[in-house]
């Protein structure tokens, strides 16, 4: 199972402007489906605003 994590910042030079978001509305069975959905989510969050964002999908244990 996979979850998506997003780092979003107002300024690339100041870590105090950053937030880490974890996509908690479901997990994904494949990394590719996670990447596709999280990429779409990030594009919606940015919505032409001058923000900086990076995302990555992480595999989690299904027994957790």
Secondary structure, 3 states (H helix, E strand, C coil): CEEEEEEEECCCCCHHHEEEEECCCCCECCHHHHHHHHHHHHHHHHCCCCCEEEEEEEECCCCC
